[in-house]
Amino acid sequence: MTQTSREKLMRIVETSQLHLGQVDMSEIKFNPRSRDDIPEVLKGLQYIYITENIQERIFALLEFSLPKDINQVIRSISRVL
């Protein structure tokens, strides 16, 4: 894959200024006594969000594992539906 086609596929993560009343994802605190599974999943996603080198590795794995022509996959799914 050439560099230009890779750049088209890669997701650009931009940090934008928060709007009034918004809280940065890294500042969110989860209830440690919660018995639900969702806070654990959210903590994992939060860790990925704030750890840039992990984020890059995960996006690289996704890029490697996803089909090269995602539009073809979408067309196949839409035909079935």
N, C-alpha and C positions, 0 to 999 in steps of 0.2 A: 504494500500500500504506500503510495507516495505521500509526502508530507502535506501537500495541499488537500488531498482527499481525506487524510486523517484529521486535518484541522476542521473540515466541514462536518465530520462526524462527532468530534469531541464537543462535549457540553461545556459552555463557558459559564463559570461560576463567578458572578460579580457581587461584590459586597456593596449594597446600596445603603444610603442613609435611612435610618428608621424614621417612620412617621410618628406623630404624637400618639402616645398610648401603646406603641408596640414595644415588645421586649425582645432583645436579642436571644436567639436560640441557645446560645451558650450560657445564658443567665438563668434559664428555667430550672427550677428545683422540683424534684419529684418526691412524693411521699415515700420514705423508706419502709414504712409499715404497710404499704398497699399489698394486698394479696392477689391483685390482678396481674396478668402477664404483660399488659400493654406498657406500663411504666418501664419495664426492663427493655422492651423493644425500643421505646423512645430514647432511653438512656444510650443504647447502642447506636442509634441514628445520630444522637447528639454528639457522641464521641467521634463518629465519622465526620460530622460536619465541622468540628473544631480542630481536627487533626489533619492538616493538609496533606502530609505524605501518605496517610492511609486513604484519604479521599482519592488521590491520584492513582494509587494502586488498584482501588476498587473500580474506578472508571476504566482503567486499562484492562482489567479482567472482563468487565462488561463489554468493552469494545471488541475484545478477542472472542467472546462467547456469543455475541449477537450475530444474526445473519448479516451478510454484507449488503444485501439489498432488502432493507427493511420495508420499503414500499411494496415489494412483491409479496411479502408476508401479510401486510395489511390488506392488499387486494384479495389474497386467498381467504383471509378471515371474513372480509366483507361479502364475498361470494357465498360462503356458508351461511351467514346470517341472513 
